[in-house]
Each structure stands twice: as C-alpha cells, then as structure tokens.
Amino acid sequence: MIHSLTNNLLAVHELDIGVFRFYPNLVISEIKEGTVVTFEKALPLFSIGMEYYDMDTSLVYISDRKNSYSIDPTLHMEAKEIFSNLIGYGVVAYNEMSRKIAALEQKFVACPMGVFNSLDEAKIWAQDLLK
C-alpha cells in the first residue's frame, strides 16, 4: 500500500529550526526559511528522535525542502553516529539549486540517499527501503 508509512503519525514537533513529523519508521522535516542548520541547532531534534526510535528501529529521514536554508554538511556524519539505524536520507527538491545542494550533500551522507521532485515520490522510495 502506497504511503502506509504515514498512516500512523506519532507526533508533530515545531522547533526553532522547523517542523518535524514523526512516524513509526520515518521523519519528515520542513526547515524554516533562512535557517542555518548546525549540529548544535539540531540537538533538540536528536533528543526527540531518541524518544521515538531505538537502535533496532530502521529509520528514514525525508527533508521536504519547501524553504531555502543552509545546512552544515558535516551534520550528516554526526547524525549517522547518533542514529546508526538511519537507512535512508531523502530530499524533496523543488528547484534546480536545491537539487545541486543535495548532490553536494551526498558526499557526506553515509546511507542511501535519494533526491525527489515530490513528497509522494520520496515516500514511495522510503517505503521500498523499509521492506
């Protein structure tokens, strides 16, 4: 079933850096316009994530890039150390610049990564990874 991943919303958290939707095996983020995402700014997100997921839970993270923001690419390496159960990182890119930035990020992501034109495409990919 397509998108069965998002049938059971666990929680929505609005943090300083954005809005995060938590599902049993999936996190979907929408970072706020103009935000500079660093490890320190992401710490509250990591803490919340540890409340929902243990290391035995396969996890996919999708960044829904509706807004323009900056991310420290080394954050991906640090996040993978905390969430060794991360099996996929998806980016929904709505313009060419966002796709180019995602291509650069791939060098720092230690799990399968996909770049998509829509959130629906990203969810299908995540569902396939979690099979």
N, C-alpha and C positions, 0 to 999 in steps of 0.2 A: 504494500500500500504506500503510495507516494506521500511523503511528509508525515508518516506516522510518528516520526521523531518529535514533532512539535505538537502532538495531541495532548501531552501532559505537561503543561507549564508548571514548574516548581515555584518560581518566584521571578519578580522583576525588581532590579535594584538600580536606582538612579544615584550615581556617584558624581563627584566633581568632574570626572573626565568623560562621562557618558552614561548611557542606559544599557543595561545588560539583562538579557533574558536567559534564565537557566531552565534547561530541560534535563531529563534523566541522563542523556549522553551528549548533550550539545549546549554550547553557549553561543548566543548571537549578540553581537555588540553593535552599538551605534555611537561612535565617539562624537563629542560635541565639536562644532565648528571652531577652528582656530586653536584647538588644544595641542599642546606639546606633550606627548605621552612618553614618560620616562619610567624606569623601574620603580622609583620612589612613588610616583603618582599612581602606579598600577598596584602597589602593595595592598590597598583595601580590596581590590578585585581578587587578588590571590587569596587573601584571607577568607573572603566569602566563598570562593571556589572550593577551598578546603573543607568548608562546612557541608557542601553538597556532594563532593566526589572523593571517594577513597582511591587508593592507588590501583585497586582491582577494577575500577570502572573505566572502560575505554571512553575517551572524550574527544570531541571535535569542536573546534572554535571557528566561528564564522564572523568575519569583520564586514559588516554592512556599511560600506563607505559612502553614505549619502552626503557627508560633510567633508570639507577639506581640513586636514590636520596633519601633524608631523608625528612620527614615531621614531624613537631611538632603535635602530635595527638590532642592536645587541640585546634588547629586551627579549627577543625571541629565544635566544640561547639561555638567558636566565630563567625565563618562564618554563622552558623544557626541563631544566634541572628541578624545578619545584613540581611540575606536573609531568612526570615521566610517562604517565598514562595517556598523554596527548598523542592521538594517532593521525590527526589531520588538522590543517590550518587553511581555511578558505577565505578568499577576499572577493567581495562583490564590488566590482569597479564600474562606475557609471560614466567614465570618460577616459580618454587616452592617457592623460597624465597619471591618473590613479593606477592604470594598468602598468605603466612604466615603473612607478614606485613599487608596486607589488613584485615586478620582475627583479628589482634590486633586492627586495626583502628576501626572496627565495634563497639567496646565498647564506642567509643567517638562520633559516628555518630548518630544524633537524627532523622533520617529519614530512609526509606527503603534503604538498601544497597545491591548491587549485585557485585559478582566477576565473571569475564568472561574470556574466552580464546581468544576471538576475538572482535574487534571493532564492527563487524556486530551483534554479539550476544548482546552486550551492547546496541546498537541502537534499536534492537527489544524490549528489556526489557524497555528501556526508552519510546518507543512509547506506549507500553502497560500501563505504569504508567500514561501517559498523556491522556489516553482515557477518 
